[in-house]
Amino acid sequence: MNVTVTDPVFDLPRGCTFDAADWAILARCWYPVAVARDVGDQPVGGVLLDAPLVIYRADGVLVVADDLCPHRGVPLSMGVGDGRTIACAYHGFRFGAEGRCVRVPAHPDNAIPGKLHLRTYPAIERYGLVWTCLRPEGEAVLPPMPHWDDPAYQQITCPWIDIGGFAGRQVEGFIDVAHFAFVHTATFADPGNAVVPSYVPRRTADGFEAEYRSSVANYPVGIVGNAPPGFEWLRHFRVHLPFTATLEIHFPDDGRLVIMNAAAPVSARKTRMFAPICRNFDTGGPVEPVYEFNRRVFEEDRALVEAQKPENLPLDPTLEAHVMADRSSIAYRRGLKDMGLSRFFTA
């Protein structure tokens, strides 16, 4: 199907930074738009694929809707909520479950026209995040996260991080194993251990996976771990197209740490990265040090992603040079191309 900007089926957001056909494909996928604990009585604003959204709870039920009052176009995220409804900051119109307008203060006894109800999107709370899809088709397909529901694991949902770069570049950096010794030496990596042993990605139903074995430890710098001499660290990457990946790290003594990198494309130039984590060691430990360490690692990546040129991800393999360590990167770009996305994301 050829999609154009004027096609009424694909009503692009104002100032859309994606090609229309790419936007239509990406809008069928599910992304996180908020940390669930941040959504209480007050409305929370967010942007997904250039579409401004408001997230709120109405009697405990999550609502995701266009962040726009149908009356005079004021963002509803500027308003206030009471746990049952949110009120527009301009004229006090109140919206409740399913985005329905339930009160017009200027005319409290009049019938409320259907045109005042909000356009809403499906909302699912999973991994401590609120997920939605702008153009849902069929059943929701959320990225899986190993061990999240295992009672032996501690579940931690880190605060989000904003990155001034394209989601595809950010995800590609997360699955890249050759940059540890150059980017993450202040957090966990060894600057003297830059060799990348051979690994082979394998296609899956929703992307691909790769098991990478090396002697690069995952203990924070300054922390002495209990890895025996010669211990082989296994990092198991699982990529769920287009912009989510998980990394399961195998520690000594059957320890496991799982990190989800869920990159929500705010636009073609900005990404909001969400990172749920679960682990089966130190399960009674405080979460604040985990938040801080996670932030430091992703800040190291952020500096590089924001500096990359071209800003978006070339899917034509001839546009950049590649080496053997880039097998995951090549598999990732091939997967995006197979989704029907253009050979180069145009911003």
N, C-alpha and C positions, 0 to 999 in steps of 0.2 A: 504494500500500500504506500503510495506516495503522499507525503504529508507536507502541507504548505502552511505558512503563517496565517493565511486567510481561511483555512479550513475550520468551520465552526465546531467540528468535533474536537479539535485540539485548540482550546482557548488558551493561548500562551500568556504567562504572567507579563505584567507591564515591565518593559525594560529587560526582557529575557536575554541572558547572555549565552544561551545555547542555540545551536541550529535547531530548527523546528523538529526535524525528523529525529535528531538525537534526544531532544527533550521528551518527545512522545514515547520513546523506548524507555528512557530512564524513569519516567513518571509511573511506569507500571510496577516498579520495584518498591520494596519496603525499606524505610530508613528510620532511625531514631531522630526525634525532634526535641526531646527534653529528658532530663533526669527525673524519674518519677517522684522522688522525694521533694523536688523543687516545686511540684504542682500541688498547691494546697487550696486555700480559699480564694487566693488572688489569681487573676489571669496571667499567663506567662506567654510572652511573644517568642516567635521563632520564624525562621525562613528556610524553606526547602525548595530547591530548584527555582529560585527567584520568586517563589510564591510566599507572601507573608501569611503566617498562621498564628492563631491564638489557641492556647491549650488551657483547659480549666476542668474543674470537677463540679458536677451537678448532682448533689445527693450521693456522692461517692463514685459516680460514673464518669469516666474520662470523656471529654469532648475535644475534638480537634476540628477547627473551622477556619474559614478565611478570616484574617485579622482585619475586618472591615465592617463597620456598621452599615447595613443596607440603606439607612435613612439619609445620612449626610457624609458617609465615607470616612469617618474618624476611626483610627485603629482601636479595636476593643481591648487590646493589651494596655491601653492607657487608662482603662476603667478600673473598677473595684468589684470584688466578689464577696459573697456571704456564705459560700459552701453549697448553695442551692442554685444561684444564678450569678451572672456577671452583669454589670451595668455600664452602659456607654458613658464616657466622661462628658459628652456634649449635651445630650438631652435626657439621659437617664433611662433609655430603653433597656429593658432587662431580658436576658437570654438564658434559657435553662437547658434541660436535657435535650439531646438531639439538635441543639442549636435553635430551638424554637423560641421566638419572641413571645414572652408571657406577660409583658406589661409595657404600656405606653403612658408614662405619667401625665402627659398633657391631656389624654383622653382615656381615663381609666375604665370607663364604662362602655367604650366602643369596641366592636369586633376588631380583631387584629388581622390585617390582610396577610396572605401567605407570602407576599413578596418581602416581608420583613424577617422571615426566617433565614437563618444563616446556611450557607453551603458548607456541609460538614464532610469529613473524611473518616474512614475507619480508624479506630484507636485500639492498640493492644499494649498492655503493660507486660514487659518481659525483660529479664536480666537487669531489673532496676531502671529500665528506660521506657519511654513512651514512643511507640513505633506507629508510623502511618504510611499511607500510599496515596498519591494524588489521583491515579487512574487505576483503581484495583480491577483485576480480572480474575474471577474464580476465587479459590480459597487463598488465604494469606500464606505466604511462604517466607518465614523469617529465617535468618541465618542460624544454624545450630551452634550451641556452645557446649563443648564437652564438659561433663561433670558438674554443671551448674546446679542440677537438681539432686546431686548426691549429698546426703546429710553429713558425710564425713568431710565435706569441704566448707570453707568459709566463703561467703559471697560478698564481694566488695564492688560497689559501683563508684568509680572515680568521678570527680567533677570534669565537665567537658573542657576542651581546649580549642580555641579558634586558631585557624591557620590561614594565612593570606596566600593560599595556593589552591590548585585544582585537586579534587579528591583522588583522581587516578594517580597523580604524582605522589600523594601522601601514602596511599595504599602500597604502591610499588616500593616506596622507601621502607615500609614496615616489613615487607617480605624479602628485602635485600639482605643477604648475609655477608657481603663483602665490605660493608661500610663500618662494621663494628669497631675495628682497630683504629679507625680514623675519626669517628664521630662520637663514640660512646665511651671514650677512655676515662672521662671524669665520673662515670656512673658504674660501669661494670666490666668493660672490655679491656683486653691486654694489647697495648700498642705494639708489642713484639710478636703478636700472633695474628698475622693477617692472611695466612694461607687458607683458601677455601677448598676443602675436600670435595670430591665429585658427589653429585646428587642428581636425582632424576625426578622431575615432577610427573604426576599421574593425573589424568583427567578424571573428574567426578561428574555427577549429574548436575551440579550447580556451579562448577568451576574446576578447581584442581587442588591437589595436595602435594606436599613435598616433605620428606624426612631428611634433615640435615644433621649429620654427626660430626662433632669436632671436640677439641680440648678447650674451647673457650668457655670459661665458667660464667655463671649468671649471678654470683654473689655481688652485692654492692661493694664498691671500692671502699676499703677500710674494714670490711667485715670478713673474718676468717671463717670459711665454711668447713664442712667435714668430708669433702670429696676425697676419696682415696687416690693415691698416686696412679696416674694413667686412666682416671675415670673418663669415660666417653659421654659427653653431653649430647642428648638427643633433643632437637628442636623440630617439632612436628607442626608445619604450617598447613592450614586449611583455608582456601580462598572461596568465598561465596560471592559470585559476581552480582553487581558490578563493583561495590566499594566496601565490602566487609571481609575481614580475615581474622582467623584465630591462630594463636601460637601456643602450643602446649609444650612446656619445657620439663624434661625428665630430670629431676634432682636425685642425688644419692638417697639411699634408704627408701626407695619408691615414692619419693616426694614428687608432687606435681603442681605446677603453676600454669594456669591458663589465662591468657590475656586476649580479649576481643578488641580489635581495632575496627570500629564501626564509623566510617567516614561519611557524614551526611553532607551532600553538596549544597551548601547555601546558594552558591552560584557557580559559574565556571571559573571564578577567580577566588572563591573563599570556601573553606571547609570547616565544619564543626565536628571535631573528633570526640567520640564517646568511647570509654574504655571500661567495661565490666571486667572484673578479675575474680577468679576463684582459686583456692589453694587448699591442700590437705595437710599443711604444716603450719605451725604458729597460728592455729585457727582461733585461739582466744586473744590474739594480739590486737592492739589498737589499729584502726584503719588510717589514721592521719599520717603515719610514716609511709604507708603504702601510697596514699594520695601524693605525697611530696616526691617520693622516688619516681613514681610514674610520670609526674609532671616534668621532672628534670630530664628523664629519658626522651620524652616527646618534644620538649623544648629544644633539645639537641637536634632532633630531626627537623623540627619546624624551621630552624634557621636555614637549612639546606633547601628544603622544599620551596620556601619563599624566594630563594635566589635562583632557582632553576630556569633555564631558557631552552626551548620555548616554554611558556607557562603551562600549556596543556600537554597532553600525552600523545606523542606521535604513534599511531598504530601501524603505519607503514614501516616495516623493519629496516628499510634502506635509509631512513632519515637520521638514524643515530648509529654509532658503532656499538658492537656487543662482544663480550668475552664469555668463556664457559661458565663463569660464576653467575651470569645473568639468566640462567635457564628459567628461573621462576618469573623474572621480569618478562621474558619472551612468551612464556605460557600465559601470563596475565594479559598481555597486549593481544595475543591471539584470541583469548576468550572474549575480550571486549569487542573485537572485530567480528567474531562469530555471532555476537548478539545483534549485529546489524548496525552498530555504531560507525560513524564516519571514520575514515583512515586518520583523521586528525581532528581533535575536538577544537572547534573554532570559537574563540571568545570575542 
